[in-house]
């Protein structure tokens, strides 16, 4: 009985030490979850940016979100982790949208089958409309790693100042008419330029 208690106590101590080590390892790696990204993105809506000051505020909020360890610089691992989480969130939203679109198409097909007076062209138009709503995504977007290299200017990290300057440059590039404000198409251009690239 005494041996059993000693063995059990030893095993508990070893397991506790191993758990503590694995917890420490997990604490050093950037941790993002799609849910956390979704909550952060409520405040980080690139499409709502209309002025240079808003672009700066957007950049500061985005920087704070990416800089998980709070050391006032973004490492490549933090940037790639944020990009992966953003893509997971977008994929989840797309899956929800596709599911809803498929439900809508199925409902429309059922309605068409039950209707007797509809012309044949209406069925084809309904299918085209439903398919046209589902986007494939951007093909010519840089990878997240390429974006990080550009932001870091071939260094190991990105400072907050560099990050804000890059977003202001994105704002200026999107402001095609140079009036200091982004309108609808310009806002879309800005949002596209600050979108995370693919994580390979």
C-alpha positions, 0 to 999 in steps of 0.5 A: 500500500505504501509503495502504491502511494509513493508510485502514485505521488511520483506519477502525479508530480511528473504529470504536473511537471509535464503539463506545466511545461506544455502550458508554458510552450503553448503560452509562448506561441500566438493563440488566435481562435476564429471566434476571437477574430470574429469579435475583434473584426467587429471593431476592425471593419476596413470597409468603414474606413473613410479618412486618413485618421480612420486608417491610422486608427484602424492600423493601431487596432489591427496592430494591437490585435496581431501583437498578441504578446504585447511587445510593441512589435509584430513577429512573423509568427504572430502575423501568420497566426492572425492571417490563419485565424482570419482565413478560418473566420472567413471560411466559416462565414463562407460555409454558412453563406454557401449553406444558406444559398444551397437551402435557398436554391433547394427551396426555389427548385421545390417551388419551381417543381410545384408551380405549373405555369412558370416558363422554362427560362425562369428555371435557368435564370434562378440557377444562374442567379444562385450560382452568381452569388457565390464568389470564388475569392481573390486569385492574385492576392499576396501570401501572408508571408509575402505581406509580412516581408513587405511590411517588415522591410526585410527585417524580423519584426514590424513596429507599430510605426511601420504598420501605421505607415503601411496602412496610410500608404494603402489609404493613399493608394485607394484614394484614387481621386485624392480628395482625402476621403474614401468612397464606396469603390475606394473603400473596397480597394482599401479593404482588399489591400489590407486583407490577409494573404493566404497562409501556405 
